[in-house]
Amino acid sequence: MNEHILSWLLQEDNPGVRMRTLTSLVQLQRDHETVRQARCLVLDSLPAARDLSWMDRKGQVLVYNLTALAESGLSYEDVSIEAVASILLSQPFDANCGDLMALRAMVMLGYGRDPRVERRLEHLRDAQRTDGAWLCVHRVEKMNREPKSCIRAAMHGLLLAGELRKQGLCLEGSRQLVDYFLRRRLFYRTDDPAKLVLPDHPGKRMVDNFFPSEYFRVGLPLLLDSLAAMGVGQSPDLREAWMLLEEKKDEHGRIRLEGTLPANKSYLARERVGQPSKWGTLYAYLAWNSKSQGSAASLPRGTAA
């Protein structure tokens, strides 16, 4: 990363990106004065931190607002979220997109070693399918055959596994999950290697820089960041994915935004499609950094992480 991009990411017009850049890219400690100032800016500007009325609602609203706090570099020490955590962690576990997205947010917010989260991760291990990923438990229970997993749940499981690894924790079965994506070269069908698993409109696919994530969509920079954090960034199976990410750079090395949530659904300040994306650029450089530091040999095929 050059100084021009770093300075751009550290501007105060996107406090969440500034906070994450300081802690994840520059790697300053949370008690550093610059980080404390950045955290205050996030708390003053992020709707999910400034107005806590969303905590009285249910379902997706809770997960998305928790994710907004987590993406912006906050923790449970900054915003009192225990009431929401208790609600989400006491609900029946279904291994669906929302459950997995919520778990990642919890880990990012500092709940990674909470016994309730650890029990949730045990349930996730028990629900893992033989192909390495997950399908909603309520659907599996109605089937008389071994079902295939859902790649949408797999994507959020991958983000969760990557975040755990960044914190020195481990998702049991993560090796099988990594193999699930390497077999697909991240985003292709196994029965037709030329077709995307999730063919959709441009901007909404796994090959696009889509941000912020939703239950059914995760963008390429986040997926590669998680795989690189898992130690397989240099795998030959990901060569095309890295090439696609490289092609999204503009002349200054910034990543263009290709898709985003509607204005009434976005839980983070919206960026403009077609313009350089600070979130996409942040995650791309996090991924490239992890790739350069890791090795495909760090998680040998067929072994449990």
Secondary structure as GFF3:
##gff-version 3
##sequence-region A 1 305
A	DSSP	alpha_helix	3	9	.	.	.	ID=ss1
A	DSSP	alpha_helix	15	20	.	.	.	ID=ss2
A	DSSP	pi_helix	21	25	.	.	.	ID=ss3
A	DSSP	alpha_helix	33	45	.	.	.	ID=ss4
A	DSSP	alpha_helix	47	50	.	.	.	ID=ss5
A	DSSP	three_ten_helix	52	56	.	.	.	ID=ss6
A	DSSP	alpha_helix	60	71	.	.	.	ID=ss7
A	DSSP	alpha_helix	82	90	.	.	.	ID=ss8
A	DSSP	alpha_helix	97	106	.	.	.	ID=ss9
A	DSSP	pi_helix	107	111	.	.	.	ID=ss10
A	DSSP	alpha_helix	115	127	.	.	.	ID=ss11
A	DSSP	alpha_helix	137	140	.	.	.	ID=ss12
A	DSSP	alpha_helix	151	166	.	.	.	ID=ss13
A	DSSP	alpha_helix	174	183	.	.	.	ID=ss14
A	DSSP	alpha_helix	220	229	.	.	.	ID=ss15
A	DSSP	three_ten_helix	236	238	.	.	.	ID=ss16
A	DSSP	alpha_helix	239	247	.	.	.	ID=ss17
A	DSSP	beta_strand	255	256	.	.	.	ID=ss18
A	DSSP	beta_strand	276	277	.	.	.	ID=ss19
A	DSSP	alpha_helix	278	293	.	.	.	ID=ss20
A	DSSP	three_ten_helix	296	298	.	.	.	ID=ss21
###
